[in-house]
Amino acid sequence: MEKVQKPQKLQETGSERSAGRRIIIVTGLSGSGKSTALKAFEDTGYYCIDNLPPKVIPDVLATASQPHGEAEMVGDVVVAMDIRGLRHFGGEIREGLELVEDRPGWEPQIIFIEADDQTLVRRYKESRRPHPAARGGDVLSAIQKERGDLAALRERADVVVDTSGLSAAELRLRFGELAGSDSSLGRLTVSVISFGFKHGSPLDADMMLDVRFLPNPHYDPDLRPLTGWDAPVRDAVLDSEGCEEFLERTCGLLEFLIPRYTAEGKSYFTIGIGCTGGRHRSVTIAAELARRLGESSEVQPIQPFVRHRDLERRG
């Protein structure tokens, strides 16, 4: 899930933000991808610190605000915190966050990263690393306890990112988009995900659109083995009755919503496009919708992040 839990701080005029540097707290469930997120931010020029004691954060910001001779001044800062900080420092996490929010010259943002229980258990089995909160090797119980312990922190987050079902490459790409987007300028990152309803709805969708009203290429023997990326399927879907009107109406709705979400401080907006299996109609429509949004003159320049969740599934 990628959504804003509360409006981010804005200047008094519309969506124009102050020129303060960003201090981003990256936190969330163990195994959900915080290390990957930290590397993505580091690769885009952020000064990153992992597992810093919360009460030290204001001191770091004070030091970063001062010039150090000829050395380049520290720019935006990212601090990663997890259950270890809560276990060792308890309420200091909340106190540290409150101090950050009141720090002049800095624009704070809290990003909470999570995944479902099944995904987290699988990742720990594959990595063979112990869960930091596990006792006696019971990973699932540790995950569920950690989810409860961090629930209050999740509620305080500006952005919640669900990484369930993402491969290692998709994780790097997603967090690269996250790190590269200039949320401090009030820009909205738009994600478009194609999926199949038979495999379950995506957890990270803010809006879902059902395109099963379009003719299903699955029932055409020539089109069945292909996907929505292939020209014959794409042509069949886009030329079908009602498709063009659907795209025009949907783009019109999004062109209305996107500037308003941006003005309210929303940083991420995820649109799910669903068909039956997630291999034909939804793939074509998601790609075409993203293309039209990217070229639209009605919204500020955006480059939608497109993911086809069930493209490689069979059956």
GITA-V373621 format. One record per backbone hydrogen bond with DSSP energy under -1.0 kcal/mol. CO is the residue of the C=O (numbers start at 0). NH is the residue of the N-H. E is the energy in kcal/mol with one decimal. If there is no record, write none. Layout:
# GITA-V373621
<<CO;NH;E> <CO;NH;E>>
This chain:
# GITA-V373621
<<2;159;-1.8> <12;15;-1.9> <15;10;-1.7> <20;106;-4.0> <21;76;-2.8> <22;108;-1.9> <23;78;-2.9> <24;110;-3.1> <25;80;-2.5> <26;112;-2.7> <28;31;-1.9> <32;36;-2.3> <33;37;-2.6> <34;38;-2.0> <35;39;-2.0> <36;40;-2.3> <37;41;-2.4> <38;42;-2.4> <40;45;-2.2> <41;44;-1.5> <46;77;-2.7> <48;79;-2.8> <52;55;-2.0> <53;56;-1.4> <55;59;-1.9> <56;60;-2.3> <57;61;-2.2> <58;62;-2.3> <59;63;-2.6> <60;64;-1.2> <62;65;-1.3> <67;70;-2.1> <75;46;-2.6> <76;23;-2.9> <77;48;-2.4> <78;25;-2.9> <79;50;-1.9> <81;84;-1.1> <81;85;-1.3> <82;86;-2.6> <83;87;-2.3> <84;88;-2.7> <85;89;-1.6> <88;91;-2.2> <89;92;-1.7> <90;94;-2.3> <91;95;-3.0> <92;96;-2.3> <93;97;-2.0> <94;98;-1.9> <95;99;-2.0> <96;100;-2.4> <97;101;-1.1> <99;102;-1.7> <102;105;-1.3> <104;20;-1.7> <106;22;-2.0> <108;24;-2.8> <109;157;-1.9> <109;158;-2.0> <110;26;-2.8> <111;160;-2.9> <112;28;-2.0> <113;162;-2.9> <115;119;-2.2> <116;120;-2.6> <117;121;-2.2> <118;122;-2.4> <119;123;-2.1> <120;124;-2.0> <121;125;-2.5> <122;126;-2.4> <123;127;-1.7> <130;133;-1.6> <134;137;-1.1> <136;138;-1.6> <137;141;-1.6> <138;142;-2.5> <139;143;-2.3> <140;144;-2.4> <141;145;-2.6> <142;146;-2.4> <143;147;-1.7> <144;148;-2.6> <145;149;-2.0> <149;153;-2.4> <150;154;-1.8> <153;156;-1.2> <158;111;-3.0> <159;2;-1.0> <160;113;-2.7> <162;165;-1.8> <166;170;-2.5> <167;171;-2.1> <168;172;-2.1> <169;173;-3.0> <170;174;-2.5> <171;175;-1.8> <172;176;-2.1> <173;177;-2.1> <174;178;-2.8> <175;179;-2.3> <176;180;-1.5> <180;182;-1.5> <181;184;-1.8> <181;186;-1.1> <182;185;-2.0> <188;268;-2.5> <189;304;-2.6> <190;270;-3.2> <191;306;-2.4> <192;272;-3.4> <193;308;-1.9> <194;274;-2.0> <195;198;-1.7> <196;199;-1.6> <206;271;-3.6> <208;273;-2.9> <210;213;-1.5> <215;218;-1.6> <216;219;-1.8> <219;223;-2.4> <222;225;-1.5> <226;229;-1.7> <229;233;-2.8> <230;234;-3.1> <231;235;-2.0> <232;236;-2.6> <233;237;-2.7> <234;238;-2.0> <236;239;-1.1> <239;242;-1.7> <241;245;-2.1> <242;246;-2.5> <243;247;-2.5> <244;248;-2.7> <245;249;-2.6> <246;250;-2.7> <247;251;-2.2> <248;252;-2.2> <249;253;-2.6> <250;254;-2.8> <251;255;-1.3> <252;256;-2.3> <253;257;-3.0> <256;260;-2.8> <257;261;-2.4> <258;262;-2.2> <259;263;-1.3> <260;265;-2.4> <261;264;-1.7> <266;188;-3.2> <268;190;-2.7> <269;205;-2.4> <269;206;-1.7> <270;192;-3.0> <271;208;-3.0> <272;194;-2.1> <273;210;-2.9> <274;196;-3.1> <275;197;-2.2> <278;227;-2.5> <279;283;-2.1> <280;284;-2.7> <281;285;-2.6> <282;286;-2.1> <283;287;-2.4> <284;288;-2.9> <285;289;-2.3> <286;290;-2.0> <287;291;-2.4> <288;292;-2.4> <289;293;-2.2> <290;294;-1.3> <304;191;-3.2> <306;193;-2.3> <309;312;-1.2>>
